[in-house]
Amino acid sequence: MIDRAYRVYCYWRTHGTSALQQLFYRKLARKLHASSDSMSEAETSQKTALQLSRARFESLAPLLTYSIPASNIRRISIVTDSVSSGSLFGGVGTALIFSALLANEMGAQLRIITRTQRAQPENINHLLDLYGIKLKEEVQFKLAAFFDQKYELDVKEGDVFVTTSWWTTAATLPSVPRESIIYLLQEDERMFYPYGDDRVKCEEILSNKDIRFLINTKLLFDHLTNDGLSNIASNGAWFEPAFPAAIYHPRVKTTTGKKRFFFYARPHNVRNLFYLGIEVIERAIALKVLDTEEWEICLVGKDIPAVVFDGGYVATKFENLSWSEYADLAGTIDVGLSLMSTPHPSYPPLDLAASGAVVVTNRFGNKTDLSEYSSNLICADLDRDALVEGLRLAVALSSNTQLREQNYRSNRLVDDWQQAFSGVIKNLSKEI
């Protein structure tokens, strides 16, 4: 029972709530359609080692492909779990932007292959329109669900596959030429897991010498290459994400006139340290670092539980925002707290700094100072009191409107995705 609960937990943490719900409904449907005799037999029958392994790592099922003749128009296929509105933030959005720009550079068609949910074209249109990207060729959509053994995915010579996680990479590797794969790696994904089978399988993919890697930020690239992944040093490149000023900029507040505090709240993404974060906020409120008479506390994320802070204060929750809604909110924030217990700076601190806020985040490994991006980013040790002190500094800086504005105007964040990817895409288009 404990093992089953742990497997569910690992699946949830890796693939998210909606994918877990779909998996539950599928398994329930199978049981409902089975007779009681066959159910009993299934419960008692023995399974081979291969069957057990496949059942445990169902999401790694290889893409089911067949070959078609080559054509004049090439394809860039992005392989991801979902492009639903709830998934289309940070890393998935970056992968779509990169794939669209690469497709345009190569005069290729963009194909979006999803593994858990059927794609919603309107979400893709919203994202590309927001960033002013117009595809030169018509986009294709294909559901290649790992739980479905009936779909077929056509492949042809010259296809390029952009994978977005170690598990989508593992599913793509057996099915297409390895040199056609670009693994867009945006976190040290080994850190998603405790030491065990998941981590070992992840590290096996990260150590692959036959595929190209594209790493989100030099900070993460340095961490990975200094941690023994020499294949990434030789077969990898890095880029810095972009924050266009048309999207990320200060907005005029239309609320009660209180200052606004932002906490990135994702309790089911353990690396975001939700529970440490609410302890920090609780302490900051108790010490009047955040005086709730002056500050509106905003919890922004997904699956946020009801939280009552010191003095009975109930924070405002923002969940399942569209990208434009999120950007609008970011532009009204004065101080943010966003934690990430990995080497990557993560997007929310950079989003907020690009929008004029002062942000506190944590140190981790070689992530010790983010002032190279913005002087409005404050790093503190992963400790409740150190983070509270970081908030004290952030509140003081946010109140110094002249210095805060000066820091904002002096941000060193890239502000154009074409610029962010220009060198990488130019090199890739010559190689692949």
C-alpha positions as CSV (number, residue, x, y, z in Angstrom):
1,M,0.0,0.0,0.0
2,I,2.8,2.4,0.9
3,D,4.6,1.5,-2.4
4,R,1.5,2.2,-4.4
5,A,1.0,5.6,-2.6
6,Y,4.6,6.5,-3.3
7,R,4.2,5.6,-7.0
8,V,1.1,7.8,-7.2
9,Y,3.0,10.6,-5.5
10,C,5.9,10.4,-7.9
11,Y,3.6,10.3,-10.9
12,W,1.7,13.4,-9.6
13,R,4.8,15.3,-8.9
14,T,6.3,14.6,-12.3
15,H,3.3,15.0,-14.6
16,G,0.8,17.2,-12.6
17,T,-2.7,16.9,-11.4
18,S,-4.6,16.7,-14.7
19,A,-2.4,13.8,-16.0
20,L,-2.9,11.9,-12.7
21,Q,-6.7,12.4,-13.0
22,Q,-6.7,11.0,-16.5
23,L,-4.6,8.0,-15.4
24,F,-7.1,7.4,-12.6
25,Y,-10.1,7.6,-14.9
26,R,-8.5,5.2,-17.4
27,K,-7.7,2.7,-14.7
28,L,-11.2,3.0,-13.3
29,A,-12.8,2.5,-16.7
30,R,-10.7,-0.7,-17.3
31,K,-11.9,-2.1,-14.0
32,L,-15.6,-1.2,-14.6
33,H,-15.5,-3.0,-18.0
34,A,-13.9,-6.1,-16.7
35,S,-15.9,-9.0,-15.3
36,S,-15.5,-9.9,-11.6
37,D,-13.9,-13.2,-12.6
38,S,-11.3,-11.5,-14.8
39,M,-10.7,-8.9,-12.1
40,S,-9.9,-11.6,-9.6
41,E,-7.7,-13.4,-12.0
42,A,-5.8,-10.1,-12.8
43,E,-5.3,-9.5,-9.1
44,T,-3.8,-12.9,-8.5
45,S,-1.9,-13.5,-11.7
46,Q,1.9,-13.2,-11.8
47,K,3.6,-10.6,-14.0
48,T,7.0,-10.8,-15.8
49,A,9.8,-8.5,-14.8
50,L,9.3,-6.6,-18.0
51,Q,5.6,-6.2,-17.4
52,L,6.2,-4.8,-13.9
53,S,8.8,-2.4,-15.1
54,R,6.6,-1.1,-18.0
55,A,3.7,-0.7,-15.6
56,R,5.8,1.3,-13.2
57,F,7.2,3.6,-15.9
58,E,4.2,3.7,-18.2
59,S,5.0,7.3,-19.3
60,L,8.3,6.1,-20.9
61,A,6.4,4.0,-23.5
62,P,8.2,4.7,-26.9
63,L,6.5,6.8,-29.5
64,L,4.7,4.5,-32.0
65,T,6.0,5.6,-35.4
66,Y,5.9,4.7,-39.1
67,S,7.9,6.1,-42.0
68,I,6.6,8.2,-44.8
69,P,8.6,9.6,-47.8
70,A,10.7,12.7,-47.3
71,S,9.3,16.0,-48.6
72,N,10.6,19.5,-49.4
73,I,9.1,21.0,-46.1
74,R,10.8,19.8,-43.0
75,R,9.2,19.4,-39.6
76,I,10.1,20.5,-36.1
77,S,8.1,18.2,-33.7
78,I,7.9,19.3,-30.0
79,V,7.2,16.4,-27.6
80,T,5.6,17.4,-24.4
81,D,3.0,16.3,-21.9
82,S,0.4,18.9,-22.4
83,V,-0.2,22.4,-23.7
84,S,-3.3,23.1,-21.7
85,S,-3.7,26.5,-20.1
86,G,-2.5,25.1,-16.8
87,S,0.7,23.7,-18.3
88,L,1.6,26.6,-20.6
89,F,3.9,28.5,-18.3
90,G,7.6,28.8,-17.9
91,G,9.3,25.8,-19.4
92,V,6.6,24.6,-21.8
93,G,6.0,28.1,-23.1
94,T,9.8,28.5,-23.6
95,A,9.9,25.2,-25.5
96,L,7.0,26.3,-27.8
97,I,8.6,29.7,-28.5
98,F,12.0,28.0,-29.3
99,S,10.4,25.4,-31.6
100,A,8.3,28.0,-33.4
101,L,11.4,30.2,-34.0
102,L,13.5,27.2,-35.1
103,A,10.7,26.2,-37.5
104,N,10.5,29.7,-39.0
105,E,14.3,29.8,-39.4
106,M,14.4,26.5,-41.2
107,G,11.2,27.1,-43.2
108,A,9.8,24.1,-41.5
109,Q,6.4,23.1,-40.2
110,L,5.8,23.0,-36.5
111,R,4.1,19.8,-35.1
112,I,3.1,19.6,-31.4
113,I,3.0,16.1,-30.0
114,T,1.3,15.7,-26.6
115,R,1.5,12.7,-24.3
116,T,-1.2,13.2,-21.8
117,Q,-3.8,15.6,-23.2
118,R,-5.1,16.5,-26.6
119,A,-3.7,19.9,-27.6
120,Q,-5.9,23.0,-27.5
121,P,-4.8,25.1,-30.6
122,E,-6.3,28.3,-29.0
123,N,-3.7,28.1,-26.2
124,I,-0.8,28.0,-28.8
125,N,-2.3,30.8,-30.7
126,H,-2.6,32.9,-27.6
127,L,1.0,32.3,-26.6
128,L,2.5,33.0,-30.1
129,D,0.3,36.1,-30.6
130,L,1.3,37.4,-27.2
131,Y,5.0,37.2,-28.2
132,G,4.4,38.4,-31.8
133,I,5.5,35.2,-33.4
134,K,3.7,34.3,-36.7
135,L,4.4,30.8,-38.0
136,K,5.4,30.6,-41.7
137,E,3.8,27.2,-42.1
138,E,0.6,25.7,-40.7
139,V,1.0,24.0,-37.3
140,Q,0.0,20.4,-36.8
141,F,-1.2,18.7,-33.6
142,K,-0.9,15.0,-32.7
143,L,-1.9,13.2,-29.5
144,A,0.5,10.4,-28.9
145,A,-0.7,9.3,-25.4
146,F,1.6,7.0,-23.6
147,F,-1.4,5.0,-22.4
148,D,-2.7,4.4,-25.9
149,Q,-1.2,1.7,-28.1
150,K,-3.4,2.4,-31.1
151,Y,-2.2,5.8,-32.4
152,E,0.4,6.1,-35.1
153,L,2.9,8.9,-35.6
154,D,4.4,9.5,-39.0
155,V,8.0,10.3,-39.3
156,K,10.2,11.2,-42.3
157,E,13.8,11.9,-43.1
158,G,14.8,15.4,-41.9
159,D,12.3,15.5,-39.0
160,V,13.7,17.2,-35.9
161,F,12.3,16.4,-32.4
162,V,12.5,18.9,-29.5
163,T,11.9,17.0,-26.2
164,T,11.0,18.8,-23.1
165,S,11.8,16.4,-20.2
166,W,13.8,13.3,-19.5
167,W,10.6,11.1,-19.8
168,T,9.6,12.6,-23.2
169,T,13.2,12.2,-24.3
170,A,13.2,8.5,-23.1
171,A,10.0,7.9,-25.1
172,T,11.5,9.5,-28.2
173,L,14.9,7.9,-28.2
174,P,13.9,4.4,-29.3
175,S,11.7,5.7,-32.1
176,V,13.7,8.2,-34.1
177,P,17.3,8.8,-35.1
178,R,19.2,10.1,-32.1
179,E,20.9,12.9,-34.0
180,S,17.4,14.3,-34.7
181,I,16.7,15.0,-31.0
182,I,17.2,18.3,-29.2
183,Y,16.6,17.9,-25.5
184,L,15.5,21.3,-24.1
185,L,16.6,20.9,-20.5
186,Q,15.3,23.6,-18.1
187,E,16.2,22.1,-14.7
188,D,18.4,19.5,-13.1
189,E,15.6,17.0,-13.4
190,R,17.4,14.5,-11.2
191,M,16.4,16.7,-8.3
192,F,12.7,16.0,-8.9
193,Y,13.2,12.6,-7.1
194,P,14.8,10.9,-4.1
195,Y,17.6,8.5,-4.8
196,G,15.9,5.6,-6.5
197,D,14.8,4.1,-9.8
198,D,13.3,7.4,-11.1
199,R,16.5,9.3,-10.5
200,V,18.7,6.6,-12.0
201,K,16.6,6.5,-15.2
202,C,16.7,10.3,-15.4
203,E,20.4,10.4,-15.0
204,E,20.8,7.8,-17.8
205,I,19.0,10.2,-20.1
206,L,20.9,13.3,-19.0
207,S,24.2,11.3,-19.6
208,N,23.3,10.4,-23.2
209,K,26.1,11.2,-25.6
210,D,24.2,10.9,-28.8
211,I,21.7,13.8,-28.5
212,R,21.9,17.6,-28.4
213,F,21.1,19.5,-25.3
214,L,19.8,23.1,-25.0
215,I,20.1,24.4,-21.4
216,N,18.0,27.2,-19.9
217,T,20.5,29.7,-18.4
218,K,24.3,29.6,-18.1
219,L,23.8,29.1,-14.4
220,L,22.2,25.7,-15.0
221,F,24.6,24.8,-17.8
222,D,27.6,25.4,-15.4
223,H,26.0,23.4,-12.7
224,L,25.4,20.4,-14.9
225,T,28.8,20.4,-16.6
226,N,30.6,20.9,-13.3
227,D,28.6,17.9,-11.9
228,G,30.2,15.4,-14.3
229,L,27.9,15.7,-17.3
230,S,30.7,16.1,-19.8
231,N,28.3,15.1,-22.7
232,I,26.4,18.3,-22.1
233,A,29.6,20.3,-22.2
234,S,30.4,18.8,-25.6
235,N,26.9,18.4,-27.1
236,G,25.2,21.3,-25.4
237,A,24.5,25.0,-25.6
238,W,22.8,27.5,-23.3
239,F,20.5,30.5,-23.6
240,E,19.1,33.2,-21.3
241,P,15.3,33.5,-21.3
242,A,13.7,36.7,-22.5
243,F,11.2,39.0,-20.9
244,P,9.8,41.4,-23.5
245,A,8.9,44.8,-22.1
246,A,5.6,44.8,-24.0
247,I,4.5,41.9,-21.6
248,Y,6.6,42.4,-18.5
249,H,6.3,46.0,-17.1
250,P,4.9,47.8,-14.1
251,R,1.1,48.3,-14.1
252,V,-1.1,50.8,-12.3
253,K,-2.8,49.2,-9.3
254,T,-6.6,49.2,-9.3
255,T,-7.1,47.6,-5.9
256,T,-7.4,49.0,-2.3
257,G,-4.2,51.0,-2.4
258,K,-2.3,48.5,-0.4
259,K,1.2,47.4,-1.4
260,R,1.2,43.9,-3.0
261,F,3.2,40.9,-1.9
262,F,3.5,37.8,-4.2
263,F,4.3,34.3,-3.1
264,Y,4.8,31.5,-5.7
265,A,2.6,28.8,-4.2
266,R,2.8,25.3,-5.7
267,P,2.4,22.8,-2.9
268,H,2.6,19.8,-5.2
269,N,5.9,20.9,-6.8
270,V,8.1,20.2,-3.8
271,R,11.1,22.0,-5.1
272,N,9.2,25.3,-4.7
273,L,9.2,24.8,-0.9
274,F,5.6,25.8,-0.3
275,Y,5.7,25.0,3.4
276,L,8.9,26.8,4.1
277,G,7.4,29.8,2.2
278,I,4.3,30.0,4.3
279,E,6.4,29.7,7.5
280,V,8.5,32.7,6.3
281,I,5.3,34.7,5.5
282,E,3.8,33.8,8.9
283,R,7.0,35.0,10.6
284,A,7.2,38.2,8.5
285,I,3.6,39.1,9.4
286,A,4.2,38.4,13.1
287,L,7.3,40.7,13.1
288,K,5.4,43.4,11.1
289,V,7.9,43.0,8.2
290,L,4.7,42.5,6.3
291,D,2.1,44.6,8.0
292,T,-1.3,43.3,6.7
293,E,-2.7,46.8,7.3
294,E,-0.4,47.9,4.5
295,W,0.2,44.8,2.4
296,E,-2.1,42.5,0.4
297,I,-0.6,39.0,0.5
298,C,-1.1,37.2,-2.9
299,L,-0.6,33.5,-3.2
300,V,-0.1,32.7,-6.9
301,G,0.1,29.1,-8.3
302,K,-1.9,26.0,-8.4
303,D,-3.8,23.7,-6.0
304,I,-3.3,26.2,-3.1
305,P,-4.9,25.1,0.2
306,A,-6.8,27.5,2.4
307,V,-4.2,29.3,4.5
308,V,-4.9,31.5,7.5
309,F,-1.9,33.6,8.6
310,D,-1.0,35.3,11.9
311,G,-3.9,37.4,13.2
312,G,-6.4,35.6,11.1
313,Y,-5.3,37.1,7.9
314,V,-6.5,35.3,4.8
315,A,-4.4,35.8,1.7
316,T,-5.8,36.4,-1.8
317,K,-5.4,33.3,-4.1
318,F,-4.7,33.5,-7.8
319,E,-4.8,30.2,-9.6
320,N,-4.9,28.9,-13.2
321,L,-4.1,32.3,-14.7
322,S,-3.6,32.7,-18.4
323,W,-0.2,34.0,-19.4
324,S,-1.5,37.5,-20.0
325,E,-3.4,37.5,-16.7
326,Y,-0.2,36.4,-14.9
327,A,1.8,39.2,-16.6
328,D,-0.8,41.8,-15.6
329,L,-0.7,40.6,-12.0
330,A,3.2,40.6,-12.0
331,G,3.1,44.2,-13.0
332,T,1.2,45.2,-9.8
333,I,3.6,43.5,-7.4
334,D,5.9,45.4,-5.0
335,V,7.7,42.5,-3.3
336,G,7.9,38.8,-4.2
337,L,9.0,35.6,-2.5
338,S,9.7,32.8,-4.9
339,L,11.7,29.7,-3.8
340,M,13.3,27.0,-5.9
341,S,15.4,24.3,-4.2
342,T,17.5,23.7,-7.4
343,P,20.3,25.5,-9.2
344,H,17.9,27.2,-11.7
345,P,16.8,30.7,-10.9
346,S,13.2,29.7,-12.1
347,Y,10.9,32.0,-13.9
348,P,8.9,33.9,-11.3
349,P,11.8,35.9,-9.8
350,L,12.8,37.0,-13.2
351,D,9.2,37.6,-14.3
352,L,8.7,39.9,-11.3
353,A,12.0,41.7,-11.6
354,A,11.3,42.3,-15.3
355,S,7.9,43.8,-14.1
356,G,9.4,46.2,-11.6
357,A,9.1,44.3,-8.3
358,V,11.8,43.5,-5.7
359,V,12.1,39.8,-5.2
360,V,13.6,37.4,-2.6
361,T,14.7,34.0,-3.6
362,N,17.0,31.3,-2.2
363,R,20.6,30.4,-2.8
364,F,21.3,26.8,-3.9
365,G,24.7,25.5,-5.1
366,N,26.2,27.9,-7.6
367,K,23.0,30.0,-7.5
368,T,24.4,32.5,-4.9
369,D,23.7,35.9,-6.5
370,L,21.3,36.9,-9.2
371,S,22.2,40.6,-9.3
372,E,23.7,39.9,-12.8
373,Y,20.0,39.8,-13.9
374,S,18.7,42.6,-11.7
375,S,19.8,44.5,-8.6
376,N,16.2,44.1,-7.4
377,L,16.8,40.4,-6.9
378,I,17.9,39.4,-3.4
379,C,19.3,36.0,-2.6
380,A,19.1,34.5,0.9
381,D,20.1,31.2,2.5
382,L,17.6,28.4,2.7
383,D,16.6,29.2,6.2
384,R,13.4,30.8,7.6
385,D,15.1,33.6,9.5
386,A,17.5,34.4,6.7
387,L,14.6,34.6,4.2
388,V,12.6,36.8,6.6
389,E,15.6,39.1,6.8
390,G,15.7,39.0,3.0
391,L,12.1,40.2,3.0
392,R,13.0,43.0,5.4
393,L,15.6,44.2,2.9
394,A,13.2,43.8,0.0
395,V,10.4,45.8,1.7
396,A,12.9,48.6,2.5
397,L,14.2,48.6,-1.1
398,S,10.6,48.6,-2.5
399,S,9.8,51.7,-0.4
400,N,12.9,53.5,-1.8
401,T,11.1,54.3,-5.1
402,Q,14.0,56.1,-6.7
403,L,16.5,53.3,-6.1
404,R,13.9,50.6,-7.0
405,E,13.1,52.4,-10.3
406,Q,16.8,52.9,-11.0
407,N,17.5,49.2,-10.5
408,Y,14.5,48.3,-12.7
409,R,15.7,50.6,-15.5
410,S,19.2,49.0,-15.2
411,N,17.9,45.4,-15.5
412,R,20.2,43.2,-17.6
413,L,17.5,40.7,-18.6
414,V,17.2,39.8,-22.3
415,D,14.0,41.4,-23.6
416,D,13.6,39.6,-27.0
417,W,13.2,35.9,-27.7
418,Q,14.7,36.3,-31.2
419,Q,17.8,37.7,-29.6
420,A,17.8,35.1,-26.8
421,F,17.8,32.2,-29.3
422,S,19.5,33.8,-32.3
423,G,23.0,32.3,-32.0
424,V,21.7,28.9,-30.9
425,I,19.1,28.6,-33.7
426,K,21.6,29.8,-36.3
427,N,24.0,27.1,-35.3
428,L,21.4,24.4,-35.0
429,S,19.9,25.2,-38.4
430,K,23.3,24.5,-40.0
431,E,23.9,21.2,-38.1
432,I,20.5,19.4,-38.3
